[in-house]
Amino acid sequence: MSYLQCKACGGYYELQEGESPEDYDLCYCGGELEHHLSPHDVIKQSYTEEEEYKRQKNKKLLLIIMGCLILLVIISLALPLLIYQSYFNGPGLSPSDDIQTVRTMSMVVPLMGNYL
């Protein structure tokens, strides 16, 4: 048996019976193929084309998940701070207005009964 190995990515292919090195021009990555007669001459890579595709797909999925988690943390920290800031930096904080709102609410609660 003989082998073809890509000079660019290091991937290799074992030629089957009836196949010739001249049957193949380039590797799937576009790299130049090198013909070897012995398996000892081929430096075997730990991945194939399909494994590399899955690895890249998993890497992209992990990056998307990490991005979503970071965005969620930023939103969960920023939203309470924005609410806090708008309350104290809003159109004037007035204790008399706040107490008046509480008194109004205390008059509404008995009308609602035990529903609150």
DRENFI-862614 format. One record per residue: residue number from 1; residue in one letter; x, y, z of N, C-alpha, C in turn. Coordinates in Angstrom, 3 decimals. Each point is the difference from the previous one (the first is absolute). Example, Ala and Ser with C-alpha at 12.3 -4.5 7.8 and 13.67 -1.06 7.14 Angstrom:
+-----+---------+----------+----------+----------+----------+----------+----------+----------+----------+----------+
! num ! residuo !      n_x !      n_y !      n_z !     ca_x !     ca_y !     ca_z !      c_x !      c_y !      c_z !
+-----+---------+----------+----------+----------+----------+----------+----------+----------+----------+----------+
!   1 !       A !   13.190 !   -5.690 !    7.800 !   -0.890 !    1.190 !    0.000 !    0.900 !    1.200 !    0.000 !
!   2 !       S !   -0.350 !    1.050 !   -0.720 !    0.820 !    1.190 !    0.060 !   -0.770 !    1.090 !    0.730 !
+-----+---------+----------+----------+----------+----------+----------+----------+----------+----------+----------+
! end
This chain:
+-----+---------+----------+----------+----------+----------+----------+----------+----------+----------+----------+
! num ! residuo !      n_x !      n_y !      n_z !     ca_x !     ca_y !     ca_z !      c_x !      c_y !      c_z !
+-----+---------+----------+----------+----------+----------+----------+----------+----------+----------+----------+
!   1 !       M !    0.832 !   -1.184 !    0.000 !   -0.832 !    1.184 !    0.000 !    0.880 !    1.252 !    0.000 !
!   2 !       S !   -0.531 !    1.047 !   -0.574 !    0.709 !    1.275 !    0.035 !   -0.950 !    1.076 !    0.525 !
!   3 !       Y !    0.553 !    1.139 !    0.325 !   -0.747 !    1.049 !    0.684 !    0.229 !    1.346 !   -0.670 !
!   4 !       L !   -1.012 !    0.871 !    0.120 !    0.120 !    1.388 !   -0.405 !   -0.120 !    0.844 !    1.264 !
!   5 !       Q !    0.911 !    0.946 !    0.141 !   -0.035 !    0.876 !    1.163 !    0.022 !    1.446 !   -0.476 !
!   6 !       C !   -0.826 !    0.828 !    0.649 !   -0.075 !    1.414 !   -0.364 !    1.151 !    0.753 !    0.664 !
!   7 !       K !    0.661 !    0.854 !   -0.773 !    1.093 !    0.806 !    0.540 !   -0.519 !    1.155 !    0.848 !
!   8 !       A !   -1.240 !    0.407 !   -0.243 !   -0.552 !    1.155 !    0.715 !   -0.600 !   -0.390 !    1.356 !
!   9 !       C !   -0.944 !   -0.942 !   -0.021 !   -0.698 !   -0.330 !    1.254 !    0.533 !   -1.255 !    0.678 !
!  10 !       G !    0.769 !   -0.809 !   -0.696 !    0.556 !   -1.210 !    0.592 !   -0.928 !   -1.196 !   -0.066 !
!  11 !       G !   -1.208 !    0.178 !   -0.545 !   -0.931 !   -1.112 !   -0.129 !    0.548 !   -1.042 !   -0.972 !
!  12 !       Y !   -0.467 !   -1.228 !    0.119 !    0.507 !   -1.053 !   -0.882 !   -1.141 !   -0.897 !   -0.458 !
!  13 !       Y !    0.244 !   -0.716 !   -1.065 !   -0.976 !   -0.914 !   -0.576 !    0.734 !   -1.236 !   -0.496 !
!  14 !       E !   -0.503 !   -1.179 !    0.386 !    0.587 !   -1.254 !   -0.469 !   -0.638 !   -0.352 !   -1.339 !
!  15 !       L !    0.818 !   -0.120 !   -1.016 !   -0.508 !   -0.336 !   -1.324 !   -0.526 !   -1.432 !    0.003 !
!  16 !       Q !   -1.175 !   -0.170 !   -0.568 !   -0.623 !   -1.320 !   -0.079 !    0.508 !   -0.719 !   -1.245 !
!  17 !       E !   -0.298 !   -1.274 !   -0.080 !    0.440 !   -0.803 !   -1.146 !   -0.617 !    0.568 !   -1.278 !
!  18 !       G !    0.832 !    0.208 !   -0.986 !   -0.459 !    0.544 !   -1.279 !    0.091 !    1.514 !   -0.075 !
!  19 !       E !    0.290 !    0.678 !    1.100 !    0.140 !    1.453 !   -0.015 !    1.462 !    0.374 !   -0.236 !
!  20 !       S !    0.186 !    1.136 !   -0.606 !    1.337 !    0.474 !   -0.317 !    0.188 !    1.390 !    0.608 !
!  21 !       P !    1.222 !    0.365 !    0.371 !    0.238 !    1.343 !    0.530 !   -0.386 !    1.085 !   -1.001 !
!  22 !       E !    0.035 !   -0.324 !   -1.291 !   -0.351 !    0.975 !   -1.034 !   -1.504 !    0.271 !   -0.050 !
!  23 !       D !   -0.797 !   -0.859 !    0.686 !   -1.456 !    0.196 !    0.027 !   -0.390 !    1.222 !    0.835 !
!  24 !       Y !    0.914 !    0.456 !    0.832 !   -0.294 !    1.105 !    0.925 !    0.931 !    1.172 !   -0.268 !
!  25 !       D !   -0.581 !    1.172 !   -0.137 !    0.793 !    1.206 !   -0.271 !    0.351 !    0.740 !    1.281 !
!  26 !       L !   -1.045 !    0.295 !    0.791 !    0.173 !    0.818 !    1.205 !   -0.751 !   -0.613 !    1.166 !
!  27 !       C !    0.390 !    0.403 !    1.179 !   -0.695 !   -0.390 !    1.228 !   -1.305 !    0.795 !    0.075 !
!  28 !       Y !   -0.944 !   -0.415 !    0.844 !   -1.251 !    0.734 !    0.178 !    0.243 !    1.413 !    0.516 !
!  29 !       C !    1.134 !    0.230 !    0.666 !    0.321 !    1.340 !    0.511 !    0.671 !    0.858 !   -1.076 !
!  30 !       G !    0.318 !   -0.610 !   -1.118 !    0.651 !    0.732 !   -1.082 !    1.507 !   -0.189 !   -0.034 !
!  31 !       G !    0.535 !   -0.741 !    0.961 !    1.442 !   -0.216 !    0.076 !    0.500 !   -1.030 !   -0.998 !
!  32 !       E !    1.292 !    0.038 !   -0.230 !    0.642 !   -0.925 !   -0.937 !    0.179 !   -1.369 !    0.665 !
!  33 !       L !   -0.269 !   -1.058 !   -0.767 !    0.123 !   -1.363 !    0.523 !    1.381 !   -0.574 !   -0.309 !
!  34 !       E !    0.502 !   -0.783 !    0.955 !    1.314 !   -0.618 !   -0.096 !   -0.202 !   -1.517 !    0.060 !
!  35 !       H !    0.623 !   -0.748 !   -0.866 !   -0.159 !   -1.445 !   -0.059 !    1.047 !   -0.693 !    0.875 !
!  36 !       H !   -0.444 !   -0.955 !    0.834 !    0.892 !   -0.797 !    0.856 !   -0.292 !   -1.477 !   -0.234 !
!  37 !       L !    1.040 !   -0.802 !   -0.008 !   -0.171 !   -1.432 !   -0.213 !   -0.185 !   -0.765 !    1.299 !
!  38 !       S !    0.483 !    0.531 !    1.086 !   -0.047 !   -0.707 !    1.280 !   -0.838 !    0.773 !    1.018 !
!  39 !       P !   -0.755 !   -0.707 !    0.829 !   -0.768 !    0.701 !    1.036 !    0.906 !    0.676 !    1.033 !
!  40 !       H !    1.237 !   -0.449 !    0.092 !    0.938 !    0.596 !    0.956 !    0.461 !    1.379 !   -0.459 !
!  41 !       D !   -0.131 !    0.257 !   -1.291 !    0.382 !    1.306 !   -0.535 !   -1.077 !    1.067 !    0.254 !
!  42 !       V !   -1.203 !   -0.471 !    0.269 !   -1.121 !    0.922 !    0.188 !   -0.105 !    0.376 !    1.474 !
!  43 !       I !   -0.009 !    1.286 !    0.256 !   -0.237 !    0.466 !    1.371 !   -1.506 !    0.088 !    0.166 !
!  44 !       K !   -0.557 !   -0.929 !    0.748 !   -1.453 !   -0.062 !    0.130 !   -0.503 !    1.124 !    0.901 !
!  45 !       Q !   -1.048 !    0.653 !   -0.489 !   -0.640 !    1.065 !    0.763 !   -1.115 !   -0.624 !    0.833 !
!  46 !       S !   -0.385 !    0.702 !    1.066 !   -1.001 !   -0.530 !    0.914 !   -1.416 !    0.354 !   -0.421 !
!  47 !       Y !   -0.184 !    0.548 !   -1.186 !   -1.342 !    0.346 !   -0.436 !   -0.179 !   -0.277 !   -1.484 !
!  48 !       T !   -1.246 !   -0.137 !   -0.359 !   -0.364 !   -0.121 !   -1.404 !   -0.820 !    1.232 !   -0.354 !
!  49 !       E !   -0.442 !    0.077 !   -1.215 !   -0.779 !    1.157 !   -0.449 !   -1.289 !    0.136 !    0.829 !
!  50 !       E !   -0.700 !   -1.084 !    0.238 !   -1.259 !    0.036 !    0.745 !    0.242 !    0.386 !    1.461 !
!  51 !       E !    1.038 !   -0.550 !    0.606 !    0.313 !    0.342 !    1.386 !    0.362 !    1.476 !    0.132 !
!  52 !       E !    0.730 !    0.533 !   -0.970 !    0.369 !    1.410 !    0.028 !   -1.236 !    0.881 !   -0.135 !
!  53 !       Y !   -0.938 !   -0.396 !   -0.858 !   -1.251 !    0.743 !   -0.158 !   -0.782 !    0.020 !    1.313 !
!  54 !       K !   -0.100 !   -1.153 !    0.652 !   -0.714 !   -0.072 !    1.282 !    0.697 !    0.843 !    1.058 !
!  55 !       R !    1.322 !   -0.031 !    0.011 !    0.773 !    0.776 !    0.971 !   -0.250 !    1.504 !   -0.197 !
!  56 !       Q !    0.010 !    0.453 !   -1.247 !   -0.249 !    1.415 !   -0.294 !   -1.434 !    0.383 !    0.357 !
!  57 !       K !   -0.944 !   -0.887 !   -0.282 !   -1.406 !    0.257 !    0.320 !   -0.190 !    0.121 !    1.522 !
!  58 !       N !    0.623 !   -0.897 !    0.753 !   -0.097 !    0.047 !    1.455 !    0.649 !    1.256 !    0.558 !
!  59 !       K !    1.110 !    0.428 !   -0.613 !    0.679 !    1.208 !    0.446 !   -0.895 !    1.226 !   -0.208 !
!  60 !       K !   -0.670 !    0.073 !   -1.148 !   -0.910 !    1.116 !   -0.277 !   -1.179 !   -0.012 !    0.966 !
!  61 !       L !   -0.550 !   -1.175 !    0.275 !   -1.116 !   -0.112 !    0.931 !    0.416 !    0.439 !    1.395 !
!  62 !       L !    1.183 !   -0.383 !    0.427 !    0.513 !    0.402 !    1.307 !    0.170 !    1.515 !    0.082 !
!  63 !       L !    0.510 !    0.616 !   -1.073 !    0.155 !    1.453 !   -0.023 !   -1.355 !    0.711 !    0.075 !
!  64 !       I !   -1.013 !   -0.535 !   -0.681 !   -1.337 !    0.590 !    0.060 !   -0.566 !   -0.106 !    1.407 !
!  65 !       I !    0.154 !   -1.155 !    0.629 !   -0.507 !   -0.191 !    1.360 !    0.718 !    0.926 !    0.977 !
!  66 !       M !    1.317 !    0.103 !   -0.132 !    0.756 !    0.889 !    0.886 !   -0.415 !    1.457 !   -0.202 !
!  67 !       G !   -0.220 !    0.408 !   -1.239 !   -0.445 !    1.360 !   -0.285 !   -1.354 !    0.285 !    0.626 !
!  68 !       C !   -0.915 !   -0.963 !   -0.097 !   -1.329 !    0.168 !    0.609 !    0.101 !    0.097 !    1.517 !
!  69 !       L !    0.847 !   -0.816 !    0.600 !    0.162 !    0.049 !    1.454 !    0.589 !    1.337 !    0.451 !
!  70 !       I !    0.976 !    0.501 !   -0.732 !    0.602 !    1.286 !    0.341 !   -1.039 !    1.106 !   -0.142 !
!  71 !       L !   -0.788 !   -0.033 !   -1.056 !   -1.054 !    0.994 !   -0.197 !   -1.031 !   -0.072 !    1.116 !
!  72 !       L !   -0.367 !   -1.198 !    0.408 !   -0.957 !   -0.172 !    1.093 !    0.541 !    0.575 !    1.308 !
!  73 !       V !    1.271 !   -0.220 !    0.294 !    0.614 !    0.553 !    1.217 !    0.028 !    1.516 !   -0.056 !
!  74 !       I !    0.357 !    0.549 !   -1.156 !    0.042 !    1.462 !   -0.132 !   -1.386 !    0.597 !    0.208 !
!  75 !       I !   -1.007 !   -0.600 !   -0.605 !   -1.367 !    0.507 !    0.148 !   -0.463 !   -0.127 !    1.439 !
!  76 !       S !    0.277 !   -1.142 !    0.643 !   -0.456 !   -0.206 !    1.374 !    0.696 !    0.935 !    0.985 !
!  77 !       L !    1.196 !    0.476 !   -0.339 !    0.680 !    0.964 !    0.869 !   -0.381 !    1.439 !   -0.339 !
!  78 !       A !   -0.182 !    0.291 !   -1.269 !   -0.246 !    1.379 !   -0.428 !   -1.434 !    0.449 !    0.261 !
!  79 !       L !   -0.965 !   -0.874 !   -0.172 !   -1.398 !    0.381 !    0.155 !   -0.323 !    0.513 !    1.403 !
!  80 !       P !    0.377 !   -0.704 !    1.054 !   -0.271 !    0.555 !    1.339 !    0.727 !    1.330 !    0.243 !
!  81 !       L !    1.190 !    0.134 !   -0.525 !    0.722 !    1.265 !    0.176 !   -0.696 !    1.144 !   -0.732 !
!  82 !       L !   -0.533 !   -0.256 !   -1.171 !   -0.727 !    1.034 !   -0.735 !   -1.287 !    0.394 !    0.720 !
!  83 !       I !   -0.687 !   -0.977 !    0.552 !   -1.225 !    0.300 !    0.761 !    0.344 !    0.816 !    1.237 !
!  84 !       Y !    1.030 !   -0.393 !    0.698 !    0.441 !    0.722 !    1.192 !    0.375 !    1.437 !   -0.354 !
!  85 !       Q !    0.756 !    0.159 !   -1.068 !    0.436 !    1.336 !   -0.421 !   -1.186 !    0.859 !   -0.424 !
!  86 !       S !   -0.938 !   -0.557 !   -0.733 !   -1.141 !    0.796 !   -0.455 !   -0.893 !    0.398 !    1.167 !
!  87 !       Y !   -0.066 !   -0.821 !    1.031 !   -0.822 !    0.340 !    1.163 !    0.593 !    1.190 !    0.748 !
!  88 !       F !    1.301 !   -0.031 !    0.245 !    0.624 !    1.058 !    0.791 !    0.411 !    1.218 !   -0.827 !
!  89 !       N !    0.181 !   -0.158 !   -1.297 !    0.375 !    1.125 !   -0.851 !   -1.154 !    0.459 !   -0.879 !
!  90 !       G !   -1.202 !   -0.461 !    0.298 !   -1.179 !    0.341 !   -0.803 !   -0.416 !    1.449 !    0.213 !
!  91 !       P !   -1.247 !    0.289 !   -0.329 !   -0.489 !    1.382 !    0.077 !   -0.262 !    0.459 !    1.431 !
!  92 !       G !    0.919 !   -0.225 !    0.845 !   -0.103 !    0.485 !    1.381 !   -0.613 !   -1.027 !    0.938 !
!  93 !       L !    0.705 !   -0.285 !    1.050 !   -0.458 !   -0.930 !    1.025 !   -0.584 !    0.823 !    1.125 !
!  94 !       S !   -1.262 !   -0.195 !    0.220 !   -0.683 !    0.807 !    1.003 !   -0.629 !   -0.905 !    1.047 !
!  95 !       P !    0.451 !    0.086 !    1.263 !   -0.585 !   -0.832 !    1.052 !   -1.505 !    0.242 !    0.161 !
!  96 !       S !   -0.443 !    1.244 !   -0.162 !   -1.430 !    0.273 !    0.169 !   -0.815 !   -0.661 !   -1.113 !
!  97 !       D !    0.544 !   -0.025 !   -1.232 !   -0.713 !   -0.681 !   -1.092 !   -0.022 !   -1.503 !    0.218 !
!  98 !       D !    1.121 !   -0.530 !    0.475 !    0.069 !   -1.435 !    0.251 !   -0.971 !   -0.419 !    1.095 !
!  99 !       I !   -0.071 !    0.779 !    1.079 !   -0.904 !   -0.358 !    1.099 !   -1.449 !    0.145 !   -0.437 !
! 100 !       Q !   -0.269 !    0.961 !   -0.880 !   -1.350 !    0.180 !   -0.512 !   -0.410 !   -1.215 !   -0.839 !
! 101 !       T !    0.939 !   -0.533 !   -0.789 !   -0.262 !   -1.192 !   -0.806 !   -0.288 !   -1.194 !    0.897 !
! 102 !       V !    0.753 !   -0.117 !    1.085 !   -0.214 !   -1.108 !    0.936 !   -1.365 !    0.134 !    0.651 !
! 103 !       R !   -0.395 !    1.218 !    0.385 !   -1.321 !    0.209 !    0.621 !   -1.109 !   -0.349 !   -0.993 !
! 104 !       T !    0.160 !    0.366 !   -1.238 !   -1.009 !   -0.318 !   -1.008 !   -0.120 !   -1.505 !   -0.152 !
! 105 !       M !    1.112 !   -0.684 !   -0.040 !   -0.005 !   -1.453 !   -0.123 !   -0.631 !   -0.646 !    1.221 !
! 106 !       S !    0.211 !    0.591 !    1.200 !   -0.576 !   -0.591 !    1.210 !   -1.501 !    0.146 !    0.009 !
! 107 !       M !   -0.526 !    0.975 !   -0.757 !   -1.450 !    0.152 !   -0.088 !   -0.579 !   -0.976 !   -1.027 !
! 108 !       V !    0.796 !   -0.393 !   -1.002 !   -0.463 !   -0.922 !   -1.032 !   -0.017 !   -1.432 !    0.528 !
! 109 !       V !    0.918 !   -0.339 !    0.851 !    0.133 !   -1.378 !    0.486 !   -1.267 !   -0.473 !    0.714 !
! 110 !       P !   -0.617 !    0.778 !    0.923 !   -1.228 !   -0.497 !    0.631 !   -1.137 !   -0.196 !   -0.997 !
! 111 !       L !   -0.018 !    0.780 !   -1.060 !   -1.064 !   -0.156 !   -0.986 !    0.153 !   -1.319 !   -0.764 !
! 112 !       M !    1.254 !   -0.458 !   -0.171 !    0.279 !   -1.232 !   -0.739 !   -0.285 !   -1.236 !    0.849 !
! 113 !       G !   -0.069 !    0.191 !    1.287 !   -0.229 !   -1.132 !    0.890 !    1.271 !   -0.786 !    0.208 !
! 114 !       N !   -0.115 !   -1.281 !    0.122 !    1.152 !   -0.871 !    0.263 !    0.622 !   -0.558 !   -1.288 !
! 115 !       Y !   -0.212 !    0.665 !   -1.110 !    0.523 !   -0.478 !   -1.281 !    1.478 !    0.323 !   -0.197 !
! 116 !       L !    0.562 !    0.946 !    0.731 !    1.394 !    0.368 !   -0.169 !    0.902 !   -0.736 !    0.921 !
+-----+---------+----------+----------+----------+----------+----------+----------+----------+----------+----------+
! end
